[in-house]
Amino acid sequence: MAKAAAKTAATVSPSAERRPALAGRTVSATGVKVEVLPPAERVSLRAPEASVAALSKALGVFLPKQPKTSASKGGRTALWLGPDEWLVIDEAGKDPLADCAKVSALHSSVGISHRNIAIAVTGPAAEAAINSGCPQDLSLEAFPVGAASRTILGKAEIVLLRTADEAFRVECWRSFSDYVFTFLSEGARDAAG
């Protein structure tokens, strides 16, 4: 009997299930909602100016060259983070890392899909909720729709993208996600008060 149990155990392969960080969490307060967004594919991309055109073509979205800008097309967004650095987010279920791998021009692309999570902050009080811990001027004049930047929220580094007049996407590392979500939730409650 022990041999049969050992044989059965040997044929069952171990499995692991990856659970999205903060899955399903949402907080609503007067004028603002904070919610975790569905998983997306992400690439941290570094490339010299000479490689930008080839990478833009392969990714199907123009890699912006100006500070604090982004570009979107077909469910894919490229955020300018530095003179030779972008965060590429794909919400259409395609693989931007595979697209970058087809490019022979000099670049470095690293898949960071499981490292990051995204949190949406929406509503008329969204700016105030984020500004509870982010020193950046988020007025529409200073941070218009499509503006993107790497900044801080409290003690955590985030990447911030304004997706609409009253909507933001906050990208952060999984390891900081509970802190960032809680900080934004408190900011939402304060903004509503």
Secondary structure, DSSP 8 states (H G I E B T S, - for coil): -HHHHHHHHHHS--------TTTT-EEEETTEEEEE----EEEEEE--GGGHHHHHHHHTS----STT-EEEETTEEEEEEETTEEEEEE-SS--HHHHHHT--SS-EEEE-TTTEEEEEEESTTHHHHHHTT--S--STTTS-TT-EEEEEETTEEEEEEEEETTEEEEEEEGGGHHHHHHHHHHHHHHHH-
